[in-house]
C-alpha cells in the first residue's frame, strides 16, 4: 500500500491539542453533517466564511481532523459484515499481521487493541460462503501466529454523534438555525430514510458516486458532475435516493479524539430481555458514546466509549451497567490504540 493513499488510518498519539470554543463548535456542526457548507457554518456561528475555512484547514494540518467520511450501510448493498477478534501468540508479529490485513479487499476496518484480543477486524463479504473461504485462508496462512479468535456478525451499526465536543451549556447556547435543510448537505433527506435491511440494487454510476464520496464526503456536486459526466440534478437525485434507501447513513468528520485528551475504548455486552429502544436511547444521550453496533454471536452489542482516563471510563461503564443491571449477562472491554483502515467495500 502506498503511504500517500488515505484508507482511513488514524495513528493515535497521546497528545492534548488546545482547541478554542470556535474550533469545537465548527467540529460539532460538521459532526451534525460534514456537508454543511463553510457559509452555513459561518452564518450559524456568526463568523466570516474565510475564518471557518481557515480553521478547518488548520484542524487538518494539526492532525485533529483527518477528513470527511460518508458512512455506508453495506448490508443494504447485499454484503455480510463480520467482526473477527484476534489474539496473537506473540505481539512481535503484530505489524506483519496488520500489513497483511490492510491489503485484503474484504477487510473494511482494522484496529489494534489491548485486552482479551490484539486486533479487531471487520470483514465485508458477499455471502457467508465467501466469508468462510476468506477466513479459512487467513487461518491457514496465520496458523502459527493466531492464538485465539472470536467471530460475530453485525446486524446494524449507528453513529450516535460527537456530543462530547461541547458541554451541556455550550450545546444549549448553539443556535442551530439556520440549519441547512436544502442545498448540498441533504440534511432534510436523512429524515426520510427507509427503515429496512432489504438488499437493493445500484447501478455502476451509483457505485462510482459512492467511491468518490466514501473518503471525501465534502466533495462538491459540481465536481461529482464532472467526474461522472452527469448533470448536477442527476447527481443530487442519486444522492437523495441513496440516502432514502438507507445506503448512505451519514456524512461525518473523521476526528482523532486522542489529540483532545480522549482514550478510545470498545465495550461488548451480552444481554437478555433488553428493551432495545430504551438501551439505544440511553446510549444516544450519553456524550461519551459515539458509536453503537448490534451483533449476533457471543456479544449482542458493541459500543465505543471515549474517556479522558480509566476513572472516567469506569464511571461511564458502571452507569450503563447499573441502568441495565437485570439485562447484562456479561461484558468485555478493550482499549483501541490505532485504526489502520476504515473503508467501505462496494464490489
SEKOL-90626 format. One record per residue (C-alpha): y negated, x negated, z negated. Coordinates in nm, 4 decimals, always signed. Example, Ala and Ser with C-alpha at 12.3 -4.5 7.8 and 13.67 -1.06 7.14 Angstrom:
REM SEKOL-90626
      north       east         up
    +0.4500    -1.2300    -0.7800
    +0.1060    -1.3670    -0.7140
REM end
This chain:
REM SEKOL-90626
      north       east         up
    +0.0000    +0.0000    +0.0000
    -0.3436    -0.1302    +0.0910
    -0.5649    -0.1601    -0.2151
    -0.8626    -0.0097    -0.0362
    -0.6704    +0.3150    +0.0272
    -0.7518    +0.5585    -0.2517
    -0.4495    +0.7660    -0.3551
    -0.5807    +0.8942    -0.6863
    -0.5278    +0.5875    -0.9009
    -0.7114    +0.5576    -1.2317
    -0.6593    +0.2363    -1.4246
    -0.7982    +0.3155    -1.7641
    -0.9921    +0.0617    -1.9698
    -1.0756    +0.1007    -2.3387
    -1.4495    +0.1080    -2.2751
    -1.7061    +0.3527    -2.4015
    -1.9785    +0.4176    -2.1449
    -2.3033    +0.5696    -2.2628
    -2.3923    +0.8865    -2.0769
    -2.7013    +1.0875    -2.1494
    -2.7121    +1.4653    -2.1577
    -2.8258    +1.4928    -1.7957
    -2.5224    +1.2978    -1.6722
    -2.2886    +1.5078    -1.8818
    -2.4449    +1.8303    -1.7562
    -2.4073    +1.7149    -1.3961
    -2.0390    +1.6389    -1.4553
    -1.9980    +1.9720    -1.6327
    -2.1307    +2.1619    -1.3318
    -1.9133    +1.9569    -1.0966
    -1.6220    +2.0443    -1.3246
    -1.7005    +2.4109    -1.2618
    -1.6870    +2.3453    -0.8885
    -1.7015    +1.9993    -0.7298
    -1.8501    +2.1510    -0.4136
    -2.1656    +2.2661    -0.5892
    -2.4434    +2.1056    -0.3880
    -2.6871    +1.8497    -0.5262
    -2.9607    +2.1050    -0.4573
    -2.7866    +2.3760    -0.6597
    -2.7189    +2.1368    -0.9499
    -3.0802    +2.0166    -0.9421
    -3.2103    +2.3725    -0.9472
    -2.9836    +2.4689    -1.2380
    -3.0812    +2.1612    -1.4435
    -3.4476    +2.1645    -1.3351
    -3.4212    +1.8178    -1.1813
    -3.5106    +1.6771    -0.8422
    -3.2285    +1.6738    -0.5897
    -3.2774    +1.2992    -0.5400
    -3.2267    +1.2459    -0.9135
    -2.8954    +1.4349    -0.9068
    -2.7761    +1.2398    -0.6015
    -2.8722    +0.9088    -0.7628
    -2.6988    +0.9928    -1.0911
    -2.3765    +1.0961    -0.9162
    -2.3844    +0.7704    -0.7195
    -2.4302    +0.5676    -1.0406
    -2.1444    +0.7528    -1.2134
    -1.9200    +0.6467    -0.9254
    -2.0419    +0.2865    -0.9399
    -1.9712    +0.2751    -1.3136
    -1.6117    +0.3933    -1.2534
    -1.6648    +0.7037    -1.4628
    -1.6422    +0.9299    -1.1602
    -1.3715    +0.8284    -0.9115
    -1.4206    +1.1005    -0.6557
    -1.3651    +1.4694    -0.5929
    -1.0255    +1.6329    -0.5502
    -0.9077    +1.9602    -0.4052
    -0.6258    +2.0981    -0.6180
    -0.3457    +2.2450    -0.4084
    -0.0633    +2.4743    -0.5162
    +0.2288    +2.3120    -0.3268
    +0.4639    +2.5913    -0.4342
    +0.2682    +2.8279    -0.2069
    +0.3468    +2.5898    +0.0797
    +0.7184    +2.6044    +0.0061
    +0.7643    +2.2864    -0.1991
    +0.9750    +2.2491    -0.5129
    +0.7949    +2.0470    -0.7807
    +0.9822    +1.8457    -1.0425
    +0.8690    +1.6090    -1.3165
    +1.1020    +1.3212    -1.3987
    +1.0517    +1.1339    -1.7259
    +1.1996    +0.7832    -1.7141
    +1.2898    +0.5443    -1.9912
    +1.3359    +0.1876    -1.8669
    +1.5735    -0.0674    -2.0136
    +1.3068    -0.3382    -2.0157
    +0.9314    -0.2974    -1.9759
    +0.9111    -0.6224    -1.7806
    +1.0423    -0.4211    -1.4837
    +0.7703    -0.1548    -1.5001
    +0.5309    -0.2993    -1.2389
    +0.8070    -0.3343    -0.9814
    +0.9237    +0.0208    -1.0508
    +0.5672    +0.1557    -1.0237
    +0.5217    -0.0102    -0.6837
    +0.8479    +0.1464    -0.5685
    +0.7431    +0.4995    -0.6688
    +0.3887    +0.4664    -0.5335
    +0.5336    +0.4147    -0.1869
    +0.7711    +0.7125    -0.1966
    +0.6241    +1.0006    +0.0061
    +0.7969    +1.2521    -0.2226
    +0.6054    +1.1209    -0.5269
    +0.2789    +1.3095    -0.5697
    +0.1851    +1.1890    -0.9184
    +0.2744    +0.8792    -1.1176
    +0.1719    +0.7802    -1.4696
    +0.2861    +0.5187    -1.7180
    +0.3048    +0.6170    -2.0807
    +0.4183    +0.5331    -2.4314
    +0.6567    +0.7356    -2.6443
    +1.0018    +0.8673    -2.5614
    +0.9509    +0.7694    -2.1954
    +0.7776    +0.4935    -1.9997
    +0.6985    +0.6761    -1.6744
    +0.6158    +1.0321    -1.5773
    +0.6724    +1.1064    -1.2077
    +0.6019    +1.4265    -1.0159
    +0.8083    +1.4911    -0.7038
    +0.7273    +1.7328    -0.4211
    +1.0312    +1.8128    -0.2090
    +1.1111    +2.0779    +0.0492
    +1.4038    +2.2241    -0.1440
    +1.6412    +2.1484    -0.4300
    +1.8838    +1.9694    -0.1992
    +1.6025    +1.7430    -0.0782
    +1.5094    +1.6596    -0.4378
    +1.8733    +1.5904    -0.5263
    +1.9103    +1.3493    -0.2340
    +1.5879    +1.1677    -0.3241
    +1.6809    +1.1414    -0.6899
    +2.0333    +1.0204    -0.6179
    +1.8797    +0.7451    -0.4045
    +1.6493    +0.6488    -0.6930
    +1.9356    +0.6366    -0.9430
    +2.1392    +0.4236    -0.7031
    +1.8554    +0.1781    -0.6408
    +1.7326    +0.1550    -1.0010
    +2.0623    +0.1942    -1.1876
    +2.0192    -0.1421    -1.3592
    +1.6612    -0.0563    -1.4599
    +1.6753    +0.3050    -1.5829
    +1.7970    +0.3633    -1.9372
    +1.7465    +0.7409    -1.9587
    +1.5755    +1.0273    -1.7788
    +1.4831    +1.3932    -1.8126
    +1.4095    +1.6410    -1.5316
    +1.2079    +1.9643    -1.5464
    +1.0826    +2.1904    -1.2688
    +0.7232    +2.3108    -1.2508
    +0.6546    +2.6818    -1.2130
    +0.2763    +2.6716    -1.2403
    +0.0017    +2.4198    -1.3129
    -0.3542    +2.5051    -1.4144
    -0.6739    +2.3059    -1.4565
    -0.8465    +2.4589    -1.7601
    -1.1728    +2.2671    -1.7282
    -1.3513    +1.9739    -1.8908
    -1.5320    +2.1670    -2.1609
    -1.5426    +1.8530    -2.3778
    -1.8227    +1.7112    -2.1597
    -2.0651    +1.9265    -2.3605
    -2.0592    +2.0509    -2.7173
    -2.0857    +2.4199    -2.8008
    -2.4636    +2.4186    -2.8364
    -2.5142    +2.2245    -2.5143
    -2.2955    +2.4683    -2.3224
    -2.4891    +2.7637    -2.4642
    -2.8151    +2.6060    -2.3502
    -2.6878    +2.5704    -1.9948
    -2.8493    +2.8293    -1.7705
    -2.5730    +2.8785    -1.5157
    -2.7924    +3.0984    -1.2989
    -2.8191    +3.0452    -1.0140
    -2.4500    +2.9630    -0.9743
    -2.3882    +2.9202    -0.6045
    -2.1685    +3.2151    -0.5060
    -2.2488    +3.1686    -0.1419
    -2.2593    +2.8658    +0.0830
    -2.0073    +2.5848    +0.0985
    -1.8908    +2.5936    -0.2654
    -1.6738    +2.9046    -0.2021
    -1.7219    +2.9918    -0.5689
    -1.7051    +3.3658    -0.5074
    -1.3750    +3.3337    -0.3214
    -1.1960    +3.1948    -0.6276
    -1.2416    +3.5365    -0.7907
    -1.0093    +3.6956    -0.5344
    -0.7038    +3.4664    -0.5405
    -0.3725    +3.6441    -0.4818
    -0.1512    +3.6231    -0.7925
    +0.1807    +3.5379    -0.6278
    +0.4062    +3.2396    -0.5657
    +0.5451    +3.3652    -0.2363
    +0.5565    +3.0977    +0.0318
    +0.3003    +3.1209    +0.3097
    +0.2912    +2.9523    +0.6479
    -0.0103    +2.7482    +0.7559
    -0.0752    +2.6016    +1.0986
    -0.1455    +2.2407    +1.1954
    -0.5221    +2.2901    +1.1780
    -0.4923    +2.4113    +0.8186
    -0.2766    +2.1082    +0.7332
    -0.5333    +1.8748    +0.8859
    -0.8090    +2.0562    +0.6982
    -0.6245    +2.0128    +0.3675
    -0.5606    +1.6445    +0.4411
    -0.9363    +1.5881    +0.4641
    -1.0108    +1.7980    +0.1544
    -0.7497    +1.6789    -0.0951
    -0.9160    +1.3448    -0.1728
    -1.2685    +1.4406    -0.0658
    -1.3491    +1.7876    -0.1969
    -1.7219    +1.7463    -0.1231
    -1.6828    +1.6710    +0.2469
    -1.9338    +1.8848    +0.4384
    -1.8361    +2.1813    +0.6527
    -2.0212    +2.0239    +0.9465
    -1.8191    +1.7027    +0.9143
    -1.4958    +1.9007    +0.8945
    -1.6041    +2.0937    +1.2026
    -1.6465    +1.7699    +1.3966
    -1.3215    +1.6153    +1.2754
    -1.1112    +1.9214    +1.3566
    -1.3029    +2.0266    +1.6676
    -1.3509    +2.3765    +1.5254
    -1.6615    +2.5849    +1.4717
    -1.8346    +2.5913    +1.1346
    -1.7432    +2.9586    +1.0996
    -1.3768    +2.8830    +1.1698
    -1.3733    +2.6084    +0.9037
    -1.5342    +2.8383    +0.6490
    -1.2893    +3.1199    +0.7218
    -0.9910    +2.8874    +0.6981
    -1.1016    +2.7542    +0.3580
    -1.1656    +3.1087    +0.2350
    -0.8177    +3.2160    +0.3425
    -0.6554    +2.9112    +0.1807
    -0.8338    +2.9981    -0.1443
    -0.7473    +3.3690    -0.1218
    -0.3811    +3.2853    -0.0551
    -0.3706    +3.0582    -0.3604
    -0.3154    +2.7357    -0.1686
    -0.6486    +2.5851    -0.2779
    -0.6776    +2.6290    -0.6550
    -0.9962    +2.4386    -0.7378
    -1.2426    +2.1669    -0.6392
    -1.2716    +1.9219    -0.9289
    -1.4351    +1.5877    -1.0154
    -1.1915    +1.3039    -1.0828
    -1.3224    +1.1582    -1.4077
    -1.1987    +0.8675    -1.6181
    -1.2413    +1.0064    -1.9673
    -1.1270    +0.6776    -2.1241
    -1.4710    +0.5384    -2.0396
    -1.6178    +0.8145    -2.2564
    -1.4027    +0.7183    -2.5538
    -1.1106    +0.9581    -2.4989
    -0.7394    +0.8775    -2.5027
    -0.5056    +1.0876    -2.2871
    -0.2007    +1.2466    -2.4480
    +0.0628    +1.4707    -2.2887
    +0.2477    +1.7145    -2.5140
    +0.5657    +1.9035    -2.4216
    +0.6681    +2.2229    -2.6019
    +0.9982    +2.4069    -2.6132
    +0.9141    +2.7641    -2.7132
    +1.0790    +3.1009    -2.7766
    +0.9430    +3.4561    -2.7646
    +0.5913    +3.3325    -2.6991
    +0.3115    +3.5571    -2.5760
    +0.2217    +3.3556    -2.2662
    -0.1135    +3.5252    -2.2102
    -0.2192    +3.4563    -2.5693
    -0.0911    +3.0968    -2.5551
    -0.2725    +3.0100    -2.2297
    -0.5898    +3.1816    -2.3517
    -0.5753    +2.9766    -2.6723
    -0.5431    +2.6531    -2.4741
    -0.8263    +2.7552    -2.2386
    -1.0551    +2.7922    -2.5406
    -0.9578    +2.4510    -2.6775
    -1.2108    +2.1994    -2.5479
    -0.9631    +1.9110    -2.5842
    -0.7087    +2.0655    -2.3428
    -0.7989    +2.0442    -1.9710
    -0.4517    +2.0870    -1.8139
    -0.1524    +2.3133    -1.8766
    +0.1789    +2.3218    -1.6883
    +0.4545    +2.5822    -1.7154
    +0.8035    +2.4427    -1.6593
    +1.1755    +2.5205    -1.6537
    +1.4192    +2.2886    -1.8297
    +1.4218    +2.1235    -2.1713
    +1.0481    +2.1904    -2.2025
    +0.8667    +2.5173    -2.1242
    +0.5100    +2.3820    -2.1278
    +0.3323    +2.0519    -2.0907
    -0.0373    +2.0230    -2.1610
    -0.2867    +1.7385    -2.1797
    -0.4935    +1.6654    -2.4885
    -0.7907    +1.4292    -2.4711
    -0.8915    +1.2990    -2.8121
    -1.1063    +1.0113    -2.9397
    -0.8328    +0.8785    -3.1678
    -0.4946    +0.9622    -3.3202
    -0.6572    +1.1521    -3.6033
    -0.8335    +1.3919    -3.3670
    -0.5180    +1.4253    -3.1566
    -0.3094    +1.5184    -3.4599
    -0.5736    +1.7691    -3.5679
    -0.5720    +1.9426    -3.2278
    -0.1919    +1.9389    -3.2026
    -0.1402    +2.0679    -3.5568
    -0.3848    +2.3525    -3.4946
    -0.1824    +2.4608    -3.1901
    +0.1453    +2.4294    -3.3813
    +0.0068    +2.6309    -3.6737
    -0.1213    +2.9066    -3.4444
    +0.2228    +2.9442    -3.2790
    +0.4442    +2.8344    -3.5676
    +0.7011    +3.1100    -3.5039
    +0.7308    +3.0288    -3.1334
    +0.7504    +2.6486    -3.1108
    +1.1072    +2.5210    -3.1295
    +1.0334    +2.1520    -3.0715
    +0.7747    +1.9237    -2.9176
    +0.7286    +1.5718    -2.7876
    +0.4136    +1.3721    -2.7184
    +0.3262    +1.0730    -2.5012
    +0.0177    +0.8554    -2.4645
    -0.0790    +0.8241    -2.0967
    -0.2193    +0.4838    -2.0046
    -0.2825    +0.4839    -1.6289
    -0.2412    +0.7133    -1.3320
    -0.1274    +0.5278    -1.0204
    -0.1034    +0.8187    -0.7809
    -0.2460    +1.1703    -0.7542
    -0.1932    +1.3244    -0.4118
    -0.0623    +1.6439    -0.2579
    +0.2249    +1.6384    -0.0140
    +0.1523    +1.8654    +0.2814
    +0.4549    +1.7992    +0.5021
REM end
